[in-house]
Amino acid sequence: MSKIDRPGKKLERLIASLERVLDTSGAKIEAPSRRLIDRDTGRPREHDVLIIWDHGHHQMVTAIECRDRSRPVGVPDVEAFAHKCDRTGANGKVIASSTGFRNTARRKADALGIQCMDLTEVDRFDWLLPPALEHFVRKFGPVSIQIHFFPEVPPEAGNILVDSAGNEISKEEFLKSALSSIPYSENPEAIVDKTIPVKVKAEFSGWKMRDKEGRHWDFDFIEIATSYVTKKTVTPFTLHKYSGGGKDYDIASGEFPPTTLPGHIVAMRNEDHSISFHIVPDKVNQPGKK
């Protein structure tokens, strides 16, 4: 089992995704988070999730503790988290629990200024009809590229592509742009697991070729020949109520398919009863992380 698939880490990732969807203030949400220095020991300590508001000359930090245990959160858990936040300097304190809170723990949290958030799994929502989301991902084979110059351009025109601002375009960037120019099928279900050959003519406005003397040469278009296979994956939704602080959110979430970067697809019913869908990748490259 990978680290991100462990029960505790899965909850941390999910809570971070939900907070990113709910945020409307432009805060930075980190999970795993940067480490905050303990005022007593001088050693760095990590919180499960951090919400950070940068106000230029200072920052406001809220720490979230994610609890995915077999029992409800108790008073000792609340007191330990409050002490940790006091020593690391977190301004706001939240405990998110998938197994609830004891009544005494809620009272203690209220006394210590800690927000309790309940993440409760439910069976169904009347606003969400499909139980899962289907993904169609294209897997490309070898790619052949042919650049068509205007007739007056000599063969020594060079082999470095630059954009309209004169910035060099890497091989990876070019390949990504080239493949994105290939249109998607209107009926991907019909071509699942089939090899589809394609040849397209792509035009990139303002792009030029630069030679070794630094001169720029215009070209007409780029011809791309390749093939791809469409793979289908299904992401089942898990339904939750995320409640606390006088708010109650209905949220459906599913993991990204394994062929993509880690993250979640989140569907949420908004206060105006509209339904919004969000693609929320994990934020893995945080300050101090490699």
VOPAGU-2260 file (C-alpha; in pm, 1 decimal, decimal comma):
REM VOPAGU-2260
SITE   aa  ch    i         X         Y         Z
SITE  MET   A    0       0,0       0,0       0,0
SITE  SER   A    1     146,1     337,6    -101,1
SITE  LYS   A    2     172,0     618,4     151,9
SITE  ILE   A    3    -111,5     821,0      -0,8
SITE  ASP   A    4    -342,8     515,5       9,2
SITE  ARG   A    5    -314,2     465,3     384,8
SITE  PRO   A    6    -647,7     541,0     560,2
SITE  GLY   A    7    -515,3     841,0     755,2
SITE  LYS   A    8    -343,3     991,6     450,6
SITE  LYS   A    9    -649,2     933,8     230,6
SITE  LEU   A   10    -857,2    1136,2     475,6
SITE  GLU   A   11    -597,6    1415,0     480,8
SITE  ARG   A   12    -597,5    1429,9      99,6
SITE  LEU   A   13    -977,1    1431,2      86,4
SITE  ILE   A   14   -1012,2    1705,8     348,5
SITE  ALA   A   15    -752,3    1915,3     163,7
SITE  SER   A   16    -945,9    1869,4    -163,0
SITE  LEU   A   17   -1275,2    1968,5       2,7
SITE  GLU   A   18   -1117,6    2277,0     156,2
SITE  ARG   A   19    -976,3    2378,3    -182,5
SITE  VAL   A   20   -1322,2    2350,1    -334,6
SITE  LEU   A   21   -1484,6    2548,4     -52,4
SITE  ASP   A   22   -1221,6    2822,7     -39,0
SITE  THR   A   23   -1325,1    3154,5    -194,4
SITE  SER   A   24   -1053,6    3373,9     -41,6
SITE  GLY   A   25    -748,5    3268,2    -240,9
SITE  ALA   A   26    -588,4    3088,3      51,1
SITE  LYS   A   27    -309,3    2835,6      -3,7
SITE  ILE   A   28    -401,6    2489,4     120,0
SITE  GLU   A   29    -116,9    2249,4     184,5
SITE  ALA   A   30    -129,1    1873,8     243,8
SITE  PRO   A   31     127,6    1752,0     318,4
SITE  SER   A   32     203,5    2086,9     472,8
SITE  ARG   A   33     516,8    2283,2     539,6
SITE  ARG   A   34     653,9    2225,3     888,5
SITE  LEU   A   35     603,4    2487,1    1159,2
SITE  ILE   A   36     865,2    2540,9    1426,3
SITE  ASP   A   37     781,6    2433,1    1781,5
SITE  ARG   A   38     842,8    2731,5    2011,2
SITE  ASP   A   39     971,5    2509,9    2291,6
SITE  THR   A   40    1197,1    2262,5    2113,5
SITE  GLY   A   41    1292,5    2459,3    1803,5
SITE  ARG   A   42    1216,3    2148,0    1598,8
SITE  PRO   A   43     983,8    2148,2    1294,4
SITE  ARG   A   44     640,2    1986,1    1334,6
SITE  GLU   A   45     393,4    1892,3    1062,8
SITE  HIS   A   46      18,7    1944,4    1065,8
SITE  ASP   A   47    -213,0    1732,1     850,4
SITE  VAL   A   48    -347,4    2027,3     650,2
SITE  LEU   A   49    -261,1    2397,2     661,1
SITE  ILE   A   50    -471,3    2683,1     525,0
SITE  ILE   A   51    -252,3    2990,2     475,9
SITE  TRP   A   52    -359,3    3345,7     401,6
SITE  ASP   A   53     -71,9    3569,6     293,0
SITE  HIS   A   54    -132,1    3934,3     383,0
SITE  GLY   A   55     203,7    4059,5     261,5
SITE  HIS   A   56     368,2    4161,4     587,7
SITE  HIS   A   57     219,7    3869,8     782,1
SITE  GLN   A   58      42,0    3536,5     741,2
SITE  MET   A   59    -262,8    3383,2     903,6
SITE  VAL   A   60    -245,2    3005,8     943,9
SITE  THR   A   61    -520,7    2756,3    1023,1
SITE  ALA   A   62    -419,5    2400,5    1107,4
SITE  ILE   A   63    -650,8    2104,8    1044,2
SITE  GLU   A   64    -614,3    1775,3    1229,7
SITE  CYS   A   65    -771,4    1483,8    1038,7
SITE  ARG   A   66    -895,2    1198,1    1257,4
SITE  ASP   A   67    -979,2     863,9    1098,3
SITE  ARG   A   68    -983,1     635,8    1402,1
SITE  SER   A   69   -1215,0     361,2    1522,2
SITE  ARG   A   70   -1354,9     582,3    1798,1
SITE  PRO   A   71   -1490,9     937,3    1823,4
SITE  VAL   A   72   -1256,2    1221,6    1907,3
SITE  GLY   A   73   -1220,4    1261,5    2284,2
SITE  VAL   A   74   -1112,7    1537,0    2522,2
SITE  PRO   A   75    -745,2    1423,7    2532,9
SITE  ASP   A   76    -729,3    1445,7    2151,2
SITE  VAL   A   77    -867,3    1798,9    2159,6
SITE  GLU   A   78    -631,4    1913,5    2433,1
SITE  ALA   A   79    -327,8    1763,8    2261,0
SITE  PHE   A   80    -412,9    1936,2    1932,9
SITE  ALA   A   81    -476,1    2270,1    2106,5
SITE  HIS   A   82    -135,5    2249,7    2275,2
SITE  LYS   A   83      36,6    2158,9    1948,1
SITE  CYS   A   84    -120,9    2457,9    1769,4
SITE  ASP   A   85     -26,2    2689,3    2056,6
SITE  ARG   A   86     338,5    2583,0    2030,4
SITE  THR   A   87     355,2    2599,1    1648,5
SITE  GLY   A   88     176,5    2934,4    1626,7
SITE  ALA   A   89    -130,1    2829,6    1427,3
SITE  ASN   A   90    -391,3    3105,3    1444,8
SITE  GLY   A   91    -693,9    2888,5    1364,2
SITE  LYS   A   92    -763,2    2532,0    1474,7
SITE  VAL   A   93    -990,0    2270,7    1312,6
SITE  ILE   A   94   -1039,8    1900,3    1379,7
SITE  ALA   A   95   -1206,5    1703,0    1099,0
SITE  SER   A   96   -1328,7    1359,5    1205,7
SITE  SER   A   97   -1482,5    1071,7    1010,6
SITE  THR   A   98   -1600,4     903,7    1333,4
SITE  GLY   A   99   -1754,5    1200,2    1513,5
SITE  PHE   A  100   -1682,8    1363,7    1848,8
SITE  ARG   A  101   -1777,7    1284,6    2203,8
SITE  ASN   A  102   -2004,9    1550,5    2354,2
SITE  THR   A  103   -1740,4    1641,2    2610,8
SITE  ALA   A  104   -1486,3    1681,3    2332,0
SITE  ARG   A  105   -1715,7    1924,4    2149,1
SITE  ARG   A  106   -1751,8    2132,7    2465,0
SITE  LYS   A  107   -1376,8    2129,7    2523,7
SITE  ALA   A  108   -1312,8    2225,7    2160,2
SITE  ASP   A  109   -1556,0    2515,8    2189,5
SITE  ALA   A  110   -1377,3    2636,5    2504,3
SITE  LEU   A  111   -1038,0    2617,4    2329,7
SITE  GLY   A  112   -1150,5    2785,6    2007,7
SITE  ILE   A  113   -1133,0    2471,6    1795,0
SITE  GLN   A  114   -1380,8    2414,9    1511,7
SITE  CYS   A  115   -1519,9    2060,5    1490,2
SITE  MET   A  116   -1596,3    1932,3    1139,0
SITE  ASP   A  117   -1782,4    1604,2    1084,1
SITE  LEU   A  118   -1727,3    1404,6     765,1
SITE  THR   A  119   -2015,3    1157,4     752,7
SITE  GLU   A  120   -2058,9     903,8     473,8
SITE  VAL   A  121   -2414,7     876,3     338,2
SITE  ASP   A  122   -2590,5     637,0     100,3
SITE  ARG   A  123   -2738,1     873,5    -157,9
SITE  PHE   A  124   -2812,1    1230,2    -262,5
SITE  ASP   A  125   -3129,3    1308,4    -456,2
SITE  TRP   A  126   -2933,2    1557,8    -669,6
SITE  LEU   A  127   -2668,9    1309,6    -786,2
SITE  LEU   A  128   -2798,5    1051,4   -1030,7
SITE  PRO   A  129   -2486,2     875,0   -1168,2
SITE  PRO   A  130   -2307,8     665,8    -902,6
SITE  ALA   A  131   -1976,2     705,9   -1084,7
SITE  LEU   A  132   -1792,9     919,5   -1336,6
SITE  GLU   A  133   -1650,3     773,4   -1658,0
SITE  HIS   A  134   -1309,5     885,0   -1789,4
SITE  PHE   A  135   -1170,0     834,0   -2136,1
SITE  VAL   A  136    -791,3     871,5   -2162,9
SITE  ARG   A  137    -593,1     856,4   -2486,9
SITE  LYS   A  138    -264,2     666,5   -2495,5
SITE  PHE   A  139     -49,9     781,7   -2787,8
SITE  GLY   A  140     194,6     572,4   -2985,5
SITE  PRO   A  141     506,3     696,5   -3169,5
SITE  VAL   A  142     469,2    1048,7   -3311,2
SITE  SER   A  143     600,7    1165,7   -3647,2
SITE  ILE   A  144     651,0    1541,6   -3689,4
SITE  GLN   A  145     706,9    1720,2   -4019,1
SITE  ILE   A  146     751,9    2098,1   -4032,5
SITE  HIS   A  147     642,5    2262,5   -4357,9
SITE  PHE   A  148     830,8    2583,4   -4429,3
SITE  PHE   A  149     744,5    2855,7   -4673,6
SITE  PRO   A  150     921,8    2798,5   -5008,1
SITE  GLU   A  151    1184,2    3069,8   -4956,1
SITE  VAL   A  152    1316,0    2922,2   -4630,8
SITE  PRO   A  153    1648,9    2738,3   -4680,4
SITE  PRO   A  154    1710,6    2388,9   -4537,1
SITE  GLU   A  155    1955,5    2527,6   -4278,6
SITE  ALA   A  156    1675,7    2722,8   -4111,2
SITE  GLY   A  157    1754,4    2555,8   -3780,4
SITE  ASN   A  158    1593,0    2313,0   -3539,5
SITE  ILE   A  159    1497,3    2525,1   -3238,7
SITE  LEU   A  160    1132,4    2619,5   -3205,2
SITE  VAL   A  161    1046,2    2950,9   -3038,0
SITE  ASP   A  162     710,6    3104,6   -2949,3
SITE  SER   A  163     581,8    3450,5   -3041,6
SITE  ALA   A  164     780,4    3604,3   -2753,6
SITE  GLY   A  165    1103,8    3438,0   -2866,7
SITE  ASN   A  166    1109,6    3183,3   -2585,1
SITE  GLU   A  167    1253,6    2844,4   -2670,6
SITE  ILE   A  168     996,5    2563,8   -2673,4
SITE  SER   A  169    1117,1    2239,4   -2520,5
SITE  LYS   A  170    1054,4    1903,6   -2681,7
SITE  GLU   A  171     807,4    1815,7   -2404,0
SITE  GLU   A  172     615,3    2142,2   -2442,5
SITE  PHE   A  173     598,3    2103,9   -2817,1
SITE  LEU   A  174     480,1    1744,4   -2798,2
SITE  LYS   A  175     209,9    1839,5   -2547,2
SITE  SER   A  176      87,2    2121,9   -2772,3
SITE  ALA   A  177     100,8    1901,7   -3079,8
SITE  LEU   A  178     -98,6    1616,2   -2927,3
SITE  SER   A  179    -355,3    1854,3   -2777,4
SITE  SER   A  180    -431,1    1974,0   -3131,1
SITE  ILE   A  181    -564,5    1627,0   -3218,5
SITE  PRO   A  182    -944,2    1640,4   -3179,7
SITE  TYR   A  183   -1123,6    1404,8   -2943,3
SITE  SER   A  184   -1374,6    1153,1   -3072,0
SITE  GLU   A  185   -1740,6    1251,8   -3033,0
SITE  ASN   A  186   -1816,1     893,5   -2932,0
SITE  PRO   A  187   -1518,9     765,0   -2727,7
SITE  GLU   A  188   -1717,0     465,0   -2601,6
SITE  ALA   A  189   -1720,5     324,6   -2955,0
SITE  ILE   A  190   -1340,5     324,3   -2988,7
SITE  VAL   A  191   -1234,5     196,9   -2645,3
SITE  ASP   A  192    -926,0     -29,7   -2677,9
SITE  LYS   A  193    -906,1      30,9   -3053,6
SITE  THR   A  194    -597,2     171,8   -3225,9
SITE  ILE   A  195    -689,7     487,7   -3416,3
SITE  PRO   A  196    -437,1     629,9   -3667,1
SITE  VAL   A  197    -445,8    1008,3   -3705,0
SITE  LYS   A  198    -277,3    1270,4   -3917,8
SITE  VAL   A  199    -345,4    1639,0   -3852,7
SITE  LYS   A  200    -216,0    1973,0   -3973,9
SITE  ALA   A  201    -148,7    2203,5   -3679,6
SITE  GLU   A  202     -85,3    2576,8   -3694,5
SITE  PHE   A  203      85,5    2756,7   -3406,2
SITE  SER   A  204      37,0    3131,4   -3426,6
SITE  GLY   A  205     359,6    3327,1   -3396,8
SITE  TRP   A  206     588,2    3026,3   -3365,6
SITE  LYS   A  207     913,4    3033,4   -3562,2
SITE  MET   A  208    1228,6    2829,7   -3616,5
SITE  ARG   A  209    1560,1    2971,7   -3493,0
SITE  ASP   A  210    1892,2    2881,7   -3651,1
SITE  LYS   A  211    2237,1    2872,7   -3490,0
SITE  GLU   A  212    2299,9    3233,6   -3596,6
SITE  GLY   A  213    1993,7    3346,6   -3397,9
SITE  ARG   A  214    1786,0    3425,3   -3708,5
SITE  HIS   A  215    1414,3    3343,5   -3702,6
SITE  TRP   A  216    1236,0    3167,9   -3989,1
SITE  ASP   A  217     863,0    3142,3   -4046,0
SITE  PHE   A  218     698,9    2811,3   -4122,8
SITE  ASP   A  219     355,8    2734,0   -4263,5
SITE  PHE   A  220     228,7    2445,2   -4051,9
SITE  ILE   A  221     330,9    2127,7   -3872,8
SITE  GLU   A  222     203,0    1787,5   -3979,4
SITE  ILE   A  223     158,3    1535,7   -3699,3
SITE  ALA   A  224     110,3    1163,1   -3761,0
SITE  THR   A  225      51,0     917,5   -3476,8
SITE  SER   A  226    -202,0     672,0   -3336,4
SITE  TYR   A  227    -378,2     637,1   -3005,2
SITE  VAL   A  228    -578,3     391,0   -2799,3
SITE  THR   A  229    -865,0     511,5   -2581,5
SITE  LYS   A  230    -880,7     363,0   -2232,2
SITE  LYS   A  231   -1191,2     383,3   -2016,8
SITE  THR   A  232   -1187,0     406,3   -1638,4
SITE  VAL   A  233   -1473,6     448,9   -1394,1
SITE  THR   A  234   -1443,9     655,6   -1075,7
SITE  PRO   A  235   -1709,8     563,0    -819,0
SITE  PHE   A  236   -1837,0     849,7    -607,3
SITE  THR   A  237   -1825,0     841,7    -227,4
SITE  LEU   A  238   -2096,1    1057,4     -72,0
SITE  HIS   A  239   -2032,8    1266,7     237,7
SITE  LYS   A  240   -2183,7    1538,2     448,6
SITE  TYR   A  241   -1916,9    1781,5     565,5
SITE  SER   A  242   -2060,3    1972,0     859,1
SITE  GLY   A  243   -1946,1    2224,6    1116,0
SITE  GLY   A  244   -1943,4    2593,7    1201,5
SITE  GLY   A  245   -2308,0    2628,5    1107,9
SITE  LYS   A  246   -2243,8    2493,7     756,3
SITE  ASP   A  247   -2358,2    2164,4     606,1
SITE  TYR   A  248   -2218,7    2060,1     268,0
SITE  ASP   A  249   -2333,0    1771,8      46,7
SITE  ILE   A  250   -2024,2    1646,7    -136,6
SITE  ALA   A  251   -1955,6    1357,8    -372,9
SITE  SER   A  252   -1591,8    1274,8    -437,3
SITE  GLY   A  253   -1389,0    1023,0    -632,0
SITE  GLU   A  254   -1019,5     953,1    -681,8
SITE  PHE   A  255    -852,6    1043,5   -1007,3
SITE  PRO   A  256    -787,0     734,8   -1221,5
SITE  PRO   A  257    -438,8     588,5   -1163,4
SITE  THR   A  258    -320,6     702,4   -1506,5
SITE  THR   A  259    -330,9    1066,6   -1395,4
SITE  LEU   A  260    -179,1    1271,3   -1116,3
SITE  PRO   A  261    -316,4    1207,6    -764,7
SITE  GLY   A  262    -621,6    1409,5    -673,5
SITE  HIS   A  263   -1000,1    1411,3    -655,1
SITE  ILE   A  264   -1305,0    1484,7    -864,3
SITE  VAL   A  265   -1553,4    1664,1    -640,3
SITE  ALA   A  266   -1921,6    1734,8    -702,5
SITE  MET   A  267   -2092,5    1970,3    -459,4
SITE  ARG   A  268   -2440,8    2105,9    -413,5
SITE  ASN   A  269   -2412,8    2480,6    -363,6
SITE  GLU   A  270   -2623,9    2706,4    -143,1
SITE  ASP   A  271   -2827,9    2816,2    -446,1
SITE  HIS   A  272   -2896,8    2443,6    -518,4
SITE  SER   A  273   -2678,7    2445,0    -829,5
SITE  ILE   A  274   -2435,6    2156,2    -878,5
SITE  SER   A  275   -2067,6    2225,6    -941,4
SITE  PHE   A  276   -1794,4    1983,0   -1045,2
SITE  HIS   A  277   -1429,2    2038,0    -957,6
SITE  ILE   A  278   -1105,1    1868,8   -1061,2
SITE  VAL   A  279    -874,6    1903,6    -760,7
SITE  PRO   A  280    -517,8    1771,3    -800,8
SITE  ASP   A  281    -312,4    1709,6    -490,2
SITE  LYS   A  282     -69,3    1986,0    -406,7
SITE  VAL   A  283     242,5    1777,8    -360,4
SITE  ASN   A  284     514,5    2035,5    -434,4
SITE  GLN   A  285     497,1    2259,5    -130,2
SITE  PRO   A  286     768,1    2486,7      10,8
SITE  GLY   A  287    1036,1    2276,8     172,2
SITE  LYS   A  288     909,4    1958,7      -0,1
SITE  LYS   A  289    1082,6    1761,1    -272,5
